[in-house]
Amino acid sequence: MAVATKAKSQTAKQPTKLKPQKISGAEIVYRSLEREGVKYVFGHPGAILLTVLDLFLKRSKIKHLLIRHEQCAAHMAEGYARASGEVGVCLTTSGPGATNLITGITDAYMDSIPIVCFTGQVATSMVGNDAFQEADIVGMTRTITKHNYLVKSTDDLAETIQEAFYIARTGRPGPVLVDLPKDVLLGDGDYQLPEKVDLRGYKPTTKGHPRQIQRVAEAIEKSKQPLLYVGGGAIHAEAHPEIVKLAETAEIPVTYTLLGAGAFPSAHELSLGMLGMHGTAYANYATMECDLLIAVGARFDDRVTGKVSEFATRAKIIHIDIDPTAIGKNKTADIPVVGDARQVLVEVNKLIKPQERPLWKKRIQNLRTEYPLTFDSPEGAPIKPQEAIVALSEEVGDKAIITTEVGQHQMWAAQFYNFTFPRQFISSGGLGTMGFGFPAAIGVALARPDKLAIDIAGDGSFQMVMQEIATAVQYDIPVKVFLLNNATLGMVRQWQDLFMDRRFSEVDFESSPDYVKLAEAFGASGRRIVDKDDIRPAIQEMINTPGPFILDVIVDPDELVFPMVPAGGATKDMIVRDSRKKILQGKLSALPDN
Amino acid sequence: MRQVYSILVNNHAGVLSHVAGLFTRRGYNIESIAAGPTEDTTITRIVIVAIGEENELDQIAKQLRKLYDVREVEQISYNQAVTRELVLATIKAPITKRSEIIQLANAFGAQVINMTDDTVTLEASGNDHKVRTLLKAFEGYGISQMARTGMISLPYDGMPEDWEPIA
């Protein structure tokens, strides 16, 4: 009797110690997304995801967009992340759904963009059995993600998703993939989370070392001809106000990389525009003449440095980056500073005294006048792509966020659009993914409804992803395609023009769609222009027409991008202006390395 | 130059291939790799010996530290750590040479673990130098089969901080 009573009192006590209620894996996924503040999920369904998809029907906090091809889901998530600074999310099924994401994930990895990709997976008992629609996506994406997970138990799901978002957005941002087996989604598990994510082995350094910061300030003070070289990391770190402050206080001219465009106003008197292979001549010459190069969130990419042993040879190098592996990888840094670009520059700015550098400023001014960024537009000639971009910049200016595809049009956009704020220019830099810009613009439009999302596109790139017009129309996303149509793959054609004796092999499109009819077929609008006089009215029509719009601008296919530092060449080998005949006879006719 | 990396990683599936993949991706050859549990069951120690230029070897260490499952990376200098390797080798040993071979094995503190009419199988362990010397000594007789564990390593405890490494 006594025993029985004891047992009873024990069971009576237990409810106070009740384990947290188990919920389904799908429910955990949805709640986790809610907790991370996710507003949009770019996805494509599959049978494995049924239980998760069902929740998007029942609830309305998170909007799921049904995209038409998974690669574009990743690019849309990237566009969303690049425009907002928040983590972009995609959700695709197993097998082909997962493998189709790979290009987008690689693109995000190369440009350090925070996205989290959820992929369905066959049930854990089937993994490794070559089951229907099975792919080892964790193995495949190991080298292109910051981290990835195969979730093996529903109990681990909540914590894994929390970690995935944390890893994606902290330190040097990047893509994270979470693979979700069917049974993990179907099963029940704990929804229990630690208050703070604490990962042994992952502790990014954000605060610069005080001694190094002191050395930076001293080097700037001593320098006669300093130059700021700003990369995409400055934008991720929201370092732009500090860059403007540093540049103005210590009178330092600023050049930026393709991904750094927008971190410093293009039209600022201290701005030299973009540097590198297709950078301005004056920015590139400034790198040759400067005695101090201050790299902020940039990685001395080969498209920036050309022949790296001859890059900025007179300069002492300061390298500020959150990723220690970026420092000293391509170019030895004299003063390395590991830390968040904004936090480091805040400290540097505390030590900086106002300085004037009239001689250096004058020299820069002379370079600017001597080697201006120009193009010819003879009367009666076809529309030059550069003038179309200048017109677009003047007509829409800071009302727009610009995305681009990859190729000549991308370089012209970076050269000729007048960027005024960070995250205004969104482009595929490291990977150079054709077909990036249009889906990215859809992500941009959702992230920044206050701005106009315009994809400056080439026709080669756009043809890779044009099925997504359907997505834009379905959700009434007012994305605009400013299509610079030269009916050829212009950048490859340019190399054939310069280095292959104008033998144009496999670049010209002998058949192209009618882009206006194409837009209409999808339920969008479009217009084609061939005359210079029509550019500005057509731009107005494009921005005033509600919904997706394709403006098909027929441009001169023979136009080349200049300046150009041939691949593998040094900055001094830069071809400043179009002088094709000379080049073909000269030493540059040899085929470059890559 | 040769570099010994002592890497502590989370004991998760796929970590070894992740670590090894990092070397492959940069085109470096791994001379040896040895992995096994540590005093903490959640942690595995991987010891890798790789050959490369000095700045490349440093870059690898930085890249390794970036991996989420990597806890610690030590680039070990030769005189700051104890390193050992286990070798099993079958030596061609006709009766006439047998006693000579066993004598030589004794000199290295190697043990005979199998013997046939014309072979002797030896087990030996030692640091890099000893293993090389031993293999060189037996080369002349002919080594018909060999297996090596690859180097494992632990830093010497209590090394003064100002101890200058020699190599």
Interface residues (C-beta under 8 A of the other chain):
Chain A: V138 G139 R142 T143 K146 H147 I167 L199 R200 G201 Y202 D323 P324 T325 G328 K329
Chain B: N10 G14 S17 H18 G21 R25 N55 D58 Q59 K62 Q63 R65 K66 L67 Y68 D69 V70 R71 E72
